[in-house]
């Protein structure tokens, strides 16, 4: 067994296609197939099953995949540590992010980081908060932007308070108010993000003992905005999400302080390149601890 075979196996799992995995690795299909077959022969069990839906992991393959991810990550950290010892900044960072951070922060972060560390490449992956955190814990991502995670085996660094607003239509009777009471959230149909995107809203309801009049769950912010504009309901969205989108929406502050904490999460095995990235993000955006 070799690191190269682990990397080939992991690429096939990620892409779910042997031919495309070979193309990304600059290997022939037969080379990739042979590497997988050799692993299976050495282990004594099947790693992958091929069917009409594509390529899937066997139960044994799922366990093996977890270990190979950790081995590859530790191998990358080893080489980055060695490079750092001789004064070279190299490596690749896989960063998890979500749309409002991608839009508002990532261009600045990317430009500043590349100026300081031109030899380190960055890959971005978008997902919901739970998905990003789980990928960091599994070793698929080096770090991720998220809201404060609850009771997970993950390090979290607070960066910034992002205020929450109740957004209403200009046709809503609420639109003339300067601020909104928490109790009023129970009086109007609520349009809420799907599970995984609504952590801060759920916490807000729990903290103030609110039973919302839930009508719709929508996964896309632009769809939420469209429904609010049409006065079909109200919604709660963070300031960073609203930064480039106002149109026919009125954002109302809450009478009691409401916000989410945006931060960056990582495991205790962060590589030198990941630590450099996190420090750059802290320099640019941290104003809470």
Secondary structure, 3 states (H helix, E strand, C coil): CCHHHHHHHHHHHHHCCHHHHHHHHCCCHHHHHHHHHHHHHHHCCCCEEEECCEEEECHHHHHHHHHHHHHHHHHHHHHHHHHHHCCCCCEEEEEEECHHHHHHHHHHHHHHHHHHCCCEEEEEEECCHHHHHHHHHHCCCCEEEEECCCCCCCEEEEEEEEEEEEEEECCCCCCCCCEECHHHHHCCEEEEECCCCCHHHHHHHHHCCCCCEEEEEECCHHHHHHHHHCCCCEEEEEHHHHCCCCCCEEEEEECCCCEEEEEEEECCCCCHHHHHHHHHHHHHHCCCC
